[in-house]
Amino acid sequence: MGNLVFGQQALPTLAIEADTARYEVRRIFCVGRNYAEHALEMGNAVDRSAPFYFTKSPFAVLTDGADFPYPPETQDCHHEMEFVVALSDDGIFGYACGLDMTRRDLQAIAKEKRRPWDVAKDFEHSAILGALTPAERFGDIGHQAISLRVNGETRQNATLDTMIHSVPAILQDLAKFYTLGAGDIIMTGTPAGVGAVQRGDTMVGSIDGLSDLVVNVV
Ligand code: MN
C-alpha cells in the first residue's frame, strides 16, 4: 500500500466512564420518529410497522463537552435529545446521551421535494455524543427519564419505555440491512419537544443512569 497523499484521517472517539480507554466511532445510524408524540408534532402518522433510518458520517461527531458552532445555511437549527447505543462485536457495549442536531428548515424542504435529508442531518458537529456508560453498569432499559433543558427550561421530557421500537427491536431490524459490530452507534430517536437553538444557548441533556451532556451553542 502506498503513502496517503493527505495523511490519515483518524476516526472520532468517545470517552468511557471510569475508563482511560476510548471508543472509536465508525458508523452512526439514526432512527426516525421513534416516539409517538414527536411523530405527531412533526405532522406524521405514528407508524409502528418497522423503524426507518438515516445516517451521519463519523466526521459529524462532536464530543467531550466541546462547543456547538451554529451551522451555516439554516435559520432553524433544532435540538433532538436521544438515547445512544454503542455496539461491540458481541452486542451492546454501552449507552450515552446524544443530540441529533437538525437543520429543520432544510429538512422541511427535502421532505416537500422528496429529496434526501443529508444536508439537514449530516453536517459537521451535528452528532453530539456524551461519555459512554458500560451496558452492565446501566442495567435494563426501562422507565429511565430522558430530558433536555435549554438555558434551564425543560424542552423535552419522556421515558425510554415510550419508544415505539425498543432497542432490541431496532437492533434486530437494523441487522437485516447491515453487518453490525464494534464502532457502530445508534441514535434511537427523539421525544416530543424539539425546537430551535440560538447562539449563546446552553443545552443540558440528561438520561437517568448516564452522565449529562452539556453543550454551549456558539
Ligand atoms: Mn433524531
Residues whose N, C-alpha, C, O or C-beta is under 5 A from the ligand:
A	BS01	MN	V31 E80 D100 G189 T190
